[in-house]
């Protein structure tokens, strides 16, 4: 039992699907700082931890893990089916529910902004508006995830052939 725990704790650092997902997420978040600067002409380092924006880190993460599982386990198994369906759900949610929730937050913030100063809601904190993603942001994140996992697969093959 202890040996299994020790081997599983060390194998997490060599878990190709997990590493692919984490690297894709990190790259997407890093890119957001630059795409945010390009759009707004100011550096916004909160983008490193925030949701929304270009590219979708959620899409990058789930497509990276799905691609990595497909490479590692094959695309005919149950595990690939599960991660593929979950990836589709996450990406659909990003462009659907979360995008519309962000647009509703924009409208509500504008309504509160236009309230008279004496209104009880006039001092409310603004709602977060950047929640979801446009389809382009989701596609960009998805492509980033596929590329990241593919590069990881090539690196993994190269390392396994040299050892």
N, C-alpha and C positions, 0 to 999 in steps of 0.2 A: 504494500500500500504506500509506504514512504517512497519507494523507488518510483512508483507510478507518478506520485505527486511531484517528485524532483524532476523526472523526465518531462512531464507536461509543463512544468514551470519554465524549463529551459527551452522547450520546443516553441513556446509562444514567440520567442525572438527569431525563430526561423519559419514561422507560419506564413507562407507565401500569400494566401488570400488576405490575411489580416494586415500584413505589411503593405500589400498593394493598396488596400483601402485607406490605411493611415497616410501613406505617401500621397495618394491622389487627393485626399482631403486637405493635407497640408499645402500642396502645390496650389490647389484651387483657392484656399484662403489667402495665400501669398499673392496670387495674381489679382485678387480682388482689390488689394491696396492700390495697384497700378491702374486697374480699370476705373476705380473710383477717382483717382487723381486725374485721369484722362477726361472723365465726364465732368468733374466739378472743379478741376484745377486747384485742388488742395489735398494734402496728404491726410488720410483718415485711417489711422492704425487700428481703430476699433473694428475695421473690416477683418482683421486677423481672427477675430473671435465671433463676428456677427453673422447673422443669416441674411439671405437675400443677396442680390448683386450678381455680377458676371465674373466667372462662371459659377454655376450651381455646385457648391461643394457636396451637397446631398447627392446629386446625380453622379458626380465624380466618384464618390465613395461607393455607392451601390453598384455602379457599373464596373468599377475596378474589382470589387469582390466577386461579382457574377462572372466577369471575364476570367479572373484567376481560378475560380472554382471550375469553370468550364475547361480551362487548360489542364488543371491538376486532376480533376475527377472524370472529365469527359462530359459531353452535353446530353448524354442519354440517361443519366441517373436522376434519382429523386432530389439529391442535394442541389444540383444545378436548376432543376425545376423550381425549387423553393426560392433560391436566391434570385432567379430571373423574375418570378412573380412579385416578390417583395420589392425588387428594383423598379418594376413597372408601377407598383402602387405608390412608392415614394415619389417617383418622377411625375406621376399623374397628380398627386396631392400638391406638389410644388407649383404646378401650373394651374391648378384648379382652386381648391379650397384656400390654400395659403395666399395665393395671388389675389384672390377676391377679398380675403380678410384684410390684406394690406390696402387695397383700394378703398374699402369701407373705412378703414382707419384714417385715410387721407380726408375723406368727406367729413367724418366726425370731427377731426381736428380743425377743419375749416369752420364748421358750425360753431364749435366752442370758441374759436378765435373771434368770431363775429358777435358773440354774446356781449351784452353790456357788462361793465366791470362789476356791478353789484350782484350779478347773477351768481348763485352758489357754485355753478360749474365753471365759471370764468377762470378760476385759478387751478383747474385740473391739469395734471401733467399730460402732455400730449401722448397719444398712443403711438406705438412703433408702427411705421408705415412700410418699411422694407421687410416684408415677411416671406413673400413668395417669389416666383421667378417667371419670366417670360419664356415662351417656348425656345427661343434662341439661347437663353442662358442655360436651360436644361439640356439642350442638344450639345452646347459647348462643354458643359460639365460631363455629360455622358461620353463624349469623344475623349476628353482628358482622362477619364477613368479607364477607357479601353486602351489608350496609348500607354498609360502608366502600368497597367497590369501586363500588357504585351511586352513592354521593355523589361519588366521584372521577370517575366517568363524566360526571355532570352538570356538575361543575366544569370538566372537560376540554372539554365541548361549549360551555359558556359562554365559556371563554377563546378557543376557536377561532372562535367567532362574533363576538367583539369585536375580533379582530385582522384 
